Amino acid sequence: MRKITAAVVMLFVSFSLATADEFGALIKKVDGNKLTVIKGQKKGEKGEEATLTVAESVKVVKGKFIKEDRKVEAGDAIENGLKNEMFSKGDVRARIITNDAGNVTEIRVLEMKKKGKDL
């Protein structure tokens, strides 16, 4: 019985190490297939800076925040993907989704509004 329990625990540990990830980030810079982001930045706190590799088949879409679920769903595709002008203008808030290898497979760009106006 102990051997089976140990095997099950090891199985769960191995699956948890090789899973995809989803997190909020501030995209600072796009350089070819590399993204420089600040992960999990919250008001008044400095997040962790990271450089991520983008998969060739990355989807870049508008994100739609669903208040009831507190999740960001994928919307319409963004024209020209990461080559879109918005990524060269400055910081872009987004929801980043990675695969098991840690490569970015989807970017859901969040539209920020301030006092009823789009930024």
C-alpha positions as CSV (number, residue, x, y, z in Angstrom):
1,M,0.0,0.0,0.0
2,R,2.9,2.4,0.8
3,K,4.4,1.8,-2.7
4,I,1.1,2.7,-4.4
5,T,0.7,5.8,-2.3
6,A,4.3,6.9,-3.0
7,A,3.7,6.3,-6.8
8,V,0.5,8.3,-6.8
9,V,2.2,11.2,-5.0
10,M,5.1,11.2,-7.5
11,L,2.6,11.1,-10.4
12,F,0.9,14.2,-9.1
13,V,4.1,16.0,-8.5
14,S,5.4,15.3,-12.0
15,F,2.1,16.6,-13.5
16,S,2.2,19.8,-11.5
17,L,5.7,20.6,-12.7
18,A,4.9,20.2,-16.4
19,T,1.7,22.2,-16.7
20,A,0.8,25.3,-18.6
21,D,0.6,28.6,-16.9
22,E,-1.7,31.7,-17.1
23,F,-0.9,35.0,-15.5
24,G,-1.3,38.7,-15.7
25,A,1.6,40.8,-17.0
26,L,2.7,44.1,-18.2
27,I,4.4,43.7,-21.6
28,K,7.4,46.1,-21.6
29,K,9.1,45.1,-24.9
30,V,8.7,42.9,-27.9
31,D,11.9,41.8,-29.6
32,G,11.3,39.2,-32.4
33,N,10.1,36.1,-30.6
34,K,11.1,37.4,-27.1
35,L,8.8,39.3,-24.7
36,T,10.1,41.2,-21.7
37,V,7.3,41.3,-19.1
38,I,6.7,42.2,-15.5
39,K,4.7,39.3,-14.0
40,G,1.9,39.8,-11.5
41,Q,2.4,43.5,-10.9
42,K,-0.1,44.9,-8.4
43,K,-0.8,48.5,-7.3
44,G,2.0,49.7,-5.1
45,E,4.1,46.6,-5.7
46,K,6.9,45.8,-8.1
47,G,6.4,42.6,-10.0
48,E,9.0,40.1,-11.2
49,E,10.6,40.9,-14.6
50,A,11.0,38.0,-17.0
51,T,11.9,37.3,-20.6
52,L,9.6,34.8,-22.3
53,T,9.9,33.0,-25.6
54,V,6.9,33.3,-28.0
55,A,5.7,30.2,-29.9
56,E,5.5,30.5,-33.7
57,S,1.7,30.0,-33.6
58,V,1.0,32.6,-30.9
59,K,-2.5,34.1,-30.8
60,V,-2.7,37.8,-30.0
61,V,-6.3,38.8,-29.2
62,K,-8.3,41.4,-27.4
63,G,-9.1,40.3,-23.9
64,K,-12.6,40.7,-22.4
65,F,-12.9,40.8,-18.6
66,I,-15.8,38.8,-17.3
67,K,-16.6,40.4,-13.9
68,E,-18.7,37.5,-12.6
69,D,-16.0,34.9,-13.1
70,R,-13.1,37.3,-12.6
71,K,-11.5,35.9,-15.8
72,V,-10.3,37.2,-19.1
73,E,-11.8,35.6,-22.1
74,A,-10.3,35.7,-25.7
75,G,-12.0,38.2,-28.1
76,D,-11.2,39.3,-31.6
77,A,-7.7,38.8,-33.1
78,I,-5.4,41.8,-33.1
79,E,-4.3,42.8,-36.6
80,N,-0.6,42.0,-37.2
81,G,-0.2,40.2,-33.9
82,L,2.9,41.2,-32.0
83,K,3.9,43.5,-34.9
84,N,0.9,45.7,-34.1
85,E,1.8,49.4,-33.3
86,M,0.5,49.1,-29.7
87,F,3.5,47.0,-28.7
88,S,6.0,49.7,-29.8
89,K,4.2,52.6,-28.0
90,G,4.7,51.5,-24.5
91,D,3.5,49.2,-21.7
92,V,0.6,46.9,-22.6
93,R,-1.4,45.0,-19.9
94,A,-2.2,41.4,-20.9
95,R,-3.1,37.9,-19.8
96,I,-0.3,35.6,-20.9
97,I,-0.9,31.9,-21.5
98,T,2.1,29.5,-21.8
99,N,2.4,25.8,-22.8
100,D,4.1,23.0,-20.9
101,A,7.5,24.1,-22.4
102,G,7.0,27.6,-21.0
103,N,6.5,29.2,-24.5
104,V,3.8,31.9,-24.9
105,T,0.9,30.5,-26.9
106,E,-1.7,33.2,-26.4
107,I,-1.7,36.9,-25.4
108,R,-5.0,38.5,-24.3
109,V,-4.5,42.2,-24.4
110,L,-6.6,44.2,-21.9
111,E,-8.1,47.5,-22.9
112,M,-7.7,49.9,-20.1
113,K,-10.3,52.7,-19.6
114,K,-9.9,55.8,-17.6
115,K,-12.9,58.0,-16.7
116,G,-15.0,56.7,-19.5
117,K,-12.3,57.1,-22.2
118,D,-10.2,54.5,-23.9
119,L,-6.5,54.8,-23.5
